[in-house]
């Protein structure tokens, strides 16, 4: 979403039954599900909705390790109809293996989906090249996943926002939260740069800022922020299936034919260094371009025409935190650990249920609760090497796999 005019003007609210802090896909989806259920809901966003990583990611929707996976897969094919606006969702994913070791790794990774009843097909090099003509002649093969898919992040954010407004939900942009008022063990209002907004329940879905906001409630949420980057090429001939991963890269081919890919290395940040819209860096762009050349050698001549940078948050075990707190008992923590886009239809539904009912009725979220980090060492980031990059610390970079 490129401008504030993308949202329709609305009367200034004083509060809502549920206030959602964070206008990314997770917060917008949760708010939309709440509005669908007739709940009075308000989204507060410090900048412009979808302006961070939610609108600048690979667009993948394939997360078999999540307890929300089955719901993710059920909902995505329906989202255009449910929202009433296009997300450009396309089904299926193809995992490309450049060598036998990668092929074995892909087979292990897809086995979890197979164990849940989803289908895969092992592709020999010839069959892979027929489906993905941009790969090279020396590939080891691949796996065709008859599940998962991808969508356009910017279109999807827009769809959530418009659908939310259609159902009476409200959005206030440029409303940076600076405090949360508590009374009798409950959050009762959110103090922002645009005034105070009352609430009966509060959802903190503010990406990397979630930990800072939870800290104001005396709650520690262990996340490490990092800058993620994407590059986009000029269009190439459209492949039959645009969702292709491999070589540690994730992304998609757009409907116009552009290749949009990311995959690190990413720059670790401190909590106070979360400025929006950071420019992409040349070293990271060169790394992405080189690895895209390895993945798609028959597109090696194609120019990179733009790049994106956004900030993502990462929990110690790489899994989201979806939990309704016991104190304050009307607050839901929702931080997605870099997988928020694809899981957003399912996570939004789960968050809405946590906010209203205190539990999710379609998935077991116990493995995503905050209590699993009880006793976490204070220096957990340092132990993992998840500390800000410096010229002498080149290994302080994260590479997505």
C-alpha positions in Angstrom: 0.0 0.0 0.0 1.7 3.2 -1.1 -0.4 6.0 0.3 -2.8 7.0 3.1 -5.5 7.6 0.5 -5.8 3.9 0.1 -8.0 3.9 3.2 -11.4 5.5 3.3 -12.0 8.4 5.7 -13.7 7.5 8.9 -14.9 9.4 11.9 -12.4 9.7 14.8 -13.1 7.0 17.3 -12.8 7.3 21.1 -12.1 3.6 21.6 -13.6 0.1 20.9 -14.5 -3.1 22.5 -11.2 -4.6 21.1 -8.3 -2.4 20.3 -5.6 -4.0 18.0 -2.2 -2.4 18.1 -0.5 -3.0 14.8 -1.7 -2.6 11.2 0.2 -5.4 9.6 -1.4 -8.5 8.2 -1.7 -10.2 11.6 -3.4 -7.2 13.3 -5.6 -6.5 10.3 -6.7 -10.1 9.9 -7.5 -10.4 13.6 -9.5 -7.2 13.4 -11.3 -8.4 10.3 -12.3 -11.6 11.9 -13.5 -9.7 15.0 -15.6 -7.4 12.8 -17.0 -10.4 10.9 -18.3 -11.6 14.3 -19.9 -8.2 15.0 -17.3 -7.1 17.5 -16.6 -3.3 17.7 -12.9 -3.2 16.8 -10.3 -0.5 16.2 -6.8 -0.9 14.7 -4.0 1.6 15.8 -1.0 1.8 13.5 2.1 3.9 14.2 2.6 4.6 10.5 0.7 3.4 7.5 -0.9 -0.1 7.4 1.2 -2.7 5.7 4.1 -0.3 5.3 6.6 -2.7 7.1 7.4 -6.3 6.5 3.7 -7.2 6.0 3.7 -5.6 2.6 7.3 -6.5 1.7 7.9 -10.2 1.9 8.0 -13.3 -0.2 4.2 -13.9 0.0 4.5 -17.6 0.9 1.6 -19.4 2.5 3.1 -22.8 3.3 3.9 -23.4 7.0 3.6 -27.1 7.8 5.4 -26.9 11.2 2.6 -24.6 12.6 -0.4 -25.9 14.5 -2.3 -23.4 12.3 -1.2 -25.1 9.1 -4.4 -27.0 8.3 -6.5 -23.8 8.8 -4.0 -21.8 6.8 -4.5 -24.3 3.9 -8.2 -24.4 4.3 -8.7 -20.6 4.3 -6.3 -19.2 1.6 -8.2 -20.5 -1.4 -11.3 -18.8 0.0 -9.8 -15.4 1.0 -10.6 -13.5 -2.2 -14.2 -14.4 -1.8 -14.3 -13.9 2.0 -12.6 -10.5 1.8 -14.3 -9.3 -1.3 -11.0 -8.0 -2.7 -8.1 -9.8 -4.6 -5.1 -11.1 -2.9 -3.6 -12.7 -6.1 -3.4 -16.1 -4.3 -2.0 -18.9 -6.3 -1.8 -22.5 -5.1 1.1 -25.0 -4.7 4.8 -24.7 -4.1 7.9 -26.2 -5.8 11.1 -26.9 -3.8 14.2 -26.8 -6.0 17.2 -28.8 -5.0 20.6 -27.7 -6.5 22.3 -30.9 -5.1 21.4 -34.2 -3.4 21.9 -32.8 0.1 19.2 -30.1 -0.6 16.9 -32.7 -2.1 17.2 -34.9 1.1 16.5 -31.8 3.2 13.4 -30.9 1.2 12.1 -34.4 1.6 12.5 -34.2 5.3 10.8 -30.8 5.5 7.8 -31.8 3.4 7.3 -35.1 5.4 5.4 -33.2 8.1 2.8 -32.0 5.6 2.6 -35.5 4.2 1.9 -36.9 7.7 -1.1 -34.5 7.9 -2.6 -35.9 4.7 -1.2 -33.5 2.1 0.4 -34.7 -1.1 3.9 -34.2 -2.7 5.5 -35.4 -5.9 9.2 -36.1 -6.3 10.5 -34.4 -9.5 13.4 -35.7 -11.4 15.6 -33.0 -13.1 13.7 -33.3 -16.4 10.3 -32.9 -14.8 11.5 -30.0 -12.7 12.8 -28.1 -15.8 9.4 -28.6 -17.5 7.7 -26.9 -14.5 10.4 -24.4 -13.8 12.2 -23.6 -17.0 14.5 -21.0 -15.4 16.5 -23.6 -13.4 19.8 -24.9 -14.7 20.8 -28.2 -16.3 22.6 -29.5 -13.3 19.8 -29.5 -10.7 19.3 -32.6 -8.6 15.5 -32.4 -8.8 12.8 -31.1 -6.6 9.5 -31.6 -4.9 6.1 -30.5 -6.1 4.0 -29.6 -3.0 0.3 -30.0 -3.8 -0.5 -27.7 -0.9 0.6 -24.2 0.1 0.8 -21.3 -2.2 1.6 -17.6 -2.4 -0.2 -14.2 -2.6 0.7 -10.6 -3.3 1.6 -9.0 0.1 0.6 -5.5 -0.8 -2.7 -6.6 -2.4 -3.5 -8.7 0.6 -2.8 -6.0 3.2 -5.1 -3.7 1.1 -7.8 -6.4 1.0 -7.8 -6.9 4.8 -7.9 -3.2 5.4 -10.8 -2.5 3.0 -12.7 -5.6 4.1 -12.3 -4.5 7.8 -13.7 -1.1 7.0 -16.6 -2.7 5.0 -17.6 -4.5 8.2 -17.5 -1.4 10.4 -14.0 -1.8 11.8 -12.0 1.3 12.1 -8.3 2.1 11.5 -6.3 5.0 12.8 -2.9 5.5 11.2 0.0 7.6 12.5 -1.1 6.7 16.0 2.1 5.6 17.8 1.4 4.0 21.1 3.4 5.4 24.0 1.6 3.9 27.0 -1.1 1.5 28.1 -3.3 2.3 31.1 -4.1 -0.5 33.6 -6.9 -0.7 36.1 -7.8 -3.6 38.4 -5.6 -6.0 36.4 -7.0 -5.0 33.0 -5.9 -2.8 30.1 -8.5 -0.1 29.9 -7.0 2.4 27.4 -4.2 2.9 25.0 -2.3 6.2 24.9 -1.1 7.3 21.5 0.2 10.3 19.6 -3.4 10.9 18.5 -4.9 10.7 22.0 -6.3 8.0 24.3 -8.5 5.1 23.1 -10.5 3.0 25.5 -10.8 -0.7 25.2 -12.4 -3.8 26.9 -9.7 -6.1 25.4 -6.3 -5.4 23.8 -4.4 -7.2 21.1 -0.7 -6.5 20.8 0.2 -7.4 17.2 2.9 -4.8 16.6 5.6 -6.9 15.1 9.0 -6.0 16.5 7.5 -3.4 18.8 5.3 -6.0 20.6 8.1 -6.7 23.1 8.4 -3.0 23.9 4.7 -2.6 24.4 4.4 -5.7 26.5 7.2 -4.4 28.6 5.0 -1.5 29.6 2.7 -4.1 31.1 5.5 -5.8 33.0 5.5 -8.7 30.6 8.7 -10.0 28.9 8.3 -11.1 25.3 11.6 -12.5 24.0 12.0 -11.4 20.4 15.0 -10.2 18.3 14.3 -7.8 15.5 16.0 -8.1 12.2 15.9 -6.3 8.9 14.7 -8.5 6.0 15.3 -7.6 2.4 13.8 -8.5 -0.9 14.8 -7.9 -4.5 12.6 -7.7 -7.6 13.7 -8.3 -11.2 12.2 -7.1 -14.4 9.6 -9.5 -15.9 10.5 -12.9 -17.4 8.2 -15.4 -19.1 5.5 -16.5 -16.7 6.0 -20.0 -15.4 3.1 -22.4 -14.8 3.7 -22.3 -11.1 5.1 -19.1 -9.6 5.8 -20.3 -6.1 9.4 -21.7 -6.3 11.8 -21.9 -3.4 15.4 -23.2 -3.2 18.9 -22.5 -2.3 17.8 -20.8 1.0 15.7 -18.3 -1.0 11.9 -17.7 -0.6 9.6 -15.8 -2.9 7.4 -15.9 -5.9 6.9 -14.9 -9.5 4.4 -12.1 -9.8 1.5 -12.2 -12.3 3.5 -9.8 -14.5 6.5 -12.1 -14.5 8.8 -10.3 -12.0 10.9 -12.5 -9.7 10.5 -11.3 -6.1 12.9 -13.0 -3.7 14.5 -12.8 -0.2 16.3 -15.0 2.1 19.0 -13.1 3.9 21.5 -12.6 5.3 19.5 -10.3 7.5 20.8 -7.6 9.8 20.1 -8.0 13.5 18.9 -4.9 15.3 18.4 -3.5 18.7 14.9 -2.9 20.0 15.4 0.9 20.0 16.6 0.8 16.3 13.3 0.0 14.6 13.0 2.8 12.1 10.6 2.0 9.3 11.5 1.8 5.6 15.2 1.3 5.9 16.9 1.2 2.6 18.2 -2.1 1.3 22.0 -2.6 1.4 24.3 -3.3 -1.4 26.1 -6.3 0.2 22.7 -8.0 1.0 21.4 -7.2 -2.5 24.5 -8.7 -4.1 24.1 -11.9 -2.0 20.5 -12.2 -3.0 21.2 -11.6 -6.7 24.0 -14.1 -6.7 21.9 -16.8 -5.1 19.0 -16.0 -7.4 21.4 -16.5 -10.3 22.3 -20.0 -8.9 18.6 -20.9 -8.4 17.5 -19.5 -11.9 20.6 -19.5 -14.1 18.5 -19.1 -17.2 17.4 -15.7 -15.9 20.9 -14.6 -15.0 20.7 -11.8 -17.6 17.6 -10.2 -16.0 18.1 -6.9 -14.2 17.1 -6.2 -10.6 14.8 -3.2 -10.8 14.0 -2.5 -7.2 14.5 -3.7 -3.6 12.6 -3.7 -0.4 13.6 -3.7 3.3 11.3 -4.3 6.3 11.8 -5.3 9.9 10.7 -8.7 11.2 10.8 -10.2 14.7 12.2 -13.6 15.7 11.5 -15.6 18.8 14.2 -17.9 20.3 12.7 -21.0 18.9 11.4 -19.5 15.6 7.8 -20.1 16.4 5.0 -17.5 16.9 3.7 -16.4 20.3 -0.1 -16.4 20.4 -1.3 -16.2 24.0 -3.9 -14.4 26.1 -2.2 -13.2 29.3 -3.3 -14.0 32.8 -2.2 -10.5 34.0 -3.4 -8.2 32.5 -6.1 -10.8 31.8 -7.6 -9.0 28.8 -4.5 -8.7 26.7 -3.5 -11.0 23.8 0.1 -11.2 22.6 0.5 -12.0 18.9 4.0 -12.0 17.5 4.6 -14.2 14.5 8.4 -14.7 14.3 8.8 -13.9 10.6 6.0 -16.1 9.3 3.1 -13.7 9.8 2.0 -13.2 6.2 1.2 -16.8 5.2 -0.4 -17.7 8.5 -2.5 -14.5 8.6 -5.9 -15.9 7.7 -5.6 -18.6 10.4 -3.7 -16.6 13.0 -6.1 -13.7 12.7 -9.0 -16.1 13.4 -7.2 -17.6 16.3 -6.3 -14.2 17.8 -9.9 -13.0 17.5 -11.1 -16.1 19.4 -8.4 -15.5 22.1 -9.6 -11.9 22.5 -13.3 -12.8 22.8 -13.4 -16.3 24.2 -10.0 -16.8 25.7 -9.3 -19.9 23.7 -9.0 -21.1 20.1 -11.5 -23.8 19.1 -9.8 -25.1 15.9 -6.1 -25.5 16.8 -4.1 -26.4 19.8 -2.0 -23.3 20.6 -0.3 -24.6 23.7 3.0 -24.9 21.9 2.7 -21.2 21.0 2.1 -19.8 24.5 4.5 -17.4 26.2 5.1 -19.7 29.2 7.4 -21.9 27.1 10.1 -19.2 27.5 10.0 -19.2 31.3 13.6 -19.5 32.6 15.1 -18.3 29.3 18.6 -17.0 29.9 18.9 -13.2 29.9 21.7 -13.4 27.3 19.8 -15.7 24.9 20.5 -13.4 21.9 24.2 -13.3 22.5 24.3 -17.1 22.9 22.8 -17.4 19.4 24.8 -14.6 17.9 21.7 -12.6 17.2 23.3 -9.2 17.8 23.6 -6.1 15.7 26.1 -6.4 12.8 29.4 -4.5 12.8 32.2 -4.5 10.2 34.2 -6.8 12.4 31.2 -9.1 13.1 30.2 -10.4 9.6 29.0 -13.7 11.2 26.3 -11.7 13.1 24.0 -12.3 10.1 21.0 -14.6 9.8 20.4 -16.6 6.7 16.9 -18.0 6.2 16.7 -21.6 5.1 
